[in-house]
Amino acid sequence: MQHAGSVDERMIMEKQIMGIKLRGRILGILMMLIAVMPLWGQKIPPEMPKLIVGITVSGMRYDYLSVYWNKFGEGGFKKMATNGANCKNARYSYLITEPSVGYASIATGTMPSEHGVVSDFWYRRLTNEVVGSLDDPEQTSVGGSYGSGPYSPRALHSLTLSDEMRVKSRFKSRSIGISMDPQAAVMMAGHTANGAYWLDPAQAKWITSTFYMDSLPGWVNEFNSKNYRDLYLDRTWETLRPIAEYEESMLDNNPYETGIKGQITFPYDLHKISSTGREQKNYQVLMTTPWGNTYTKDMAIAAIVSEELGQRGVSDIIHIGFNTTKYLAENYSTWSVETQDTYLRLDQDIAHLLTFLDEQLGLENVLIYLTAENAMAVDPRYLSESRIPSGFFNYRTSVSLLKSYLNAIYGRGEWVTFYYAQQIYLNHQLIEDSNLSLKEVQDQVARFMIQMAGISNAVQSYILQQNHFTGGVLHRMQNSYYQKRSGDVILYLTPGWVEHSQLEGAFSEFKYDPHVPLIFYGWKINRVSIPYRVSPTDVATSLASFLEISMPDNATGGVIPDLIK
């Protein structure tokens, strides 16, 4: 017979045990709740992004991010760089970094040696003519003046990421390119694009070519009819912040600026500057103001809404090319107040675009990347004043001397047919008719050109054809070389030296050109800083991997580790 006391003690112990178990369960539930609380405010990204948005900022130097960082707002560049994957060492690994080459390389994930776009222009030996990277005589302008639209991507000898997306989806995915510059719109949108739109500089209206369509879509005509161009050119451009706060830039009045119609200081009366008399306007002025970027952003938003991008059950893609940054840097120099102000205003445009994408689709459904097709160089005159070795390579004088030298050796003749972007094209027919060895003439040219100030290397094309280089300058040259289109002798400039372009005194410089920003944001992208070397040619291959589609043919880019969760 049990004592009453022992029964009571057992009951008390059972209650205590039950209490401990209950508290343990409650604690476990609380721990689970604490663990998932951070996820309550987050939206789960889908298996595949609904929309890919590719942004290129023409001529953007990587160091603009850090130099202008404290002046940027919280919703644009900063938001992408701090909440996305910021690749801090993104560099192109080929030599000739002209705009069309960069766009083609980003789009295809491969080198000029594979996709064939070696520069903005090249010499076609078969027809003895200079051709542009977009030139297509079979096409005509749609919606614009005659000379502003005979373009297509036919010179691009590789498929693009956009093409692979379209093929995989049985052409249900949509691809659109938007940029003031046709090079960005056409190259990035690909061969199978639903549309590529660029600006007719004479009208500042958005146009396309017959390669894509016979008439503009209704939404493009409607956008053009709103005449935003006139609103932008009826204002005065003043600095976004007090001009004294632009400490990162040179003085507003500096000797490296050409400006707009000779004006190089704020404020700019755009109505007056763009007026040509008889109530007519020079709409090209818009392309050299920050509102050229705003115009592009608004056109892109109209395309996303009107084409229902990201809303049809497949992954769509749009490329947005911001070009005003390059035009401003060319007119006002790399570190001018005008250039900085343009980037601060572009920061606001990007913030608006991100807000729109979040409201329209949700950023968890959108994968965004931002990069540049090349980076603007610092004016050698500015470097020289700081006693940094630099200079301008005078290609006109050098080629003239080369022609005289070849005439002295081989007799009078047009031995050099064309020069462009550090490439010397020789007259193959004349060399053959003269019973000369092409190799011998190339050797003579290389030996002569290496003596010129500003030239570090002069390399014959047969050397690039017969060897395989894995690093250094020759590797970069080889990546730029495409036998059908490249020159016979390729030059490499001494670091700090630049060459005046054939186009309106602009210049490019190869030491700085390769290093560009590369940021991924949205969808499943990790919040991470990536210090190791990558390339913009890794964009197409990385995205193809994420989308589980075939990589573009001839792709040489890799898949960047650490990008997605």
Protein Blocks (a to p, Z undefined) as FASTA:
>chain_A
ZZfklmmmmmmmmmmmmmmmmmmmmmmmmmmmmmmmmmmmpccddfbdfbdcddddehia
fklmmmmmmmpcfklmmmmmmmmccdfbbccfbfblcfklmmmmmmnopafklnopabfb
dcdfklopacdfkbcfkbccehiafklmmccfklpccdcfklmmmmmnnomaccddddfb
lklmmmmnommlgbdcdddfklopacddfklombdcfklmmmmmnommmmmmmcccddfb
dfklmmmbccfbdckbgbjghiabdcddfklmmpggjhiacfklmmmcfklmmmmmmmmm
mmmmmnogoilopacddddddfklmmmmmmnojkbfklmmmmmmmmmmmmmmmmmmmmmn
opklpccddddfbdcdddfklmmmnopacddddfklmmmmmmmmmmmmnopadfbfbdce
hiacddfklmmmnopafklmmmmmmmmmmmpghiabdcdfklmmmpccfedjklmmmmmp
cfklmcfbdcdddehiacddfeghiacdfklmmpccdddeejjbccdddfbdcdfklmmm
mmmmmnopacdehiabdcdehkbZZ
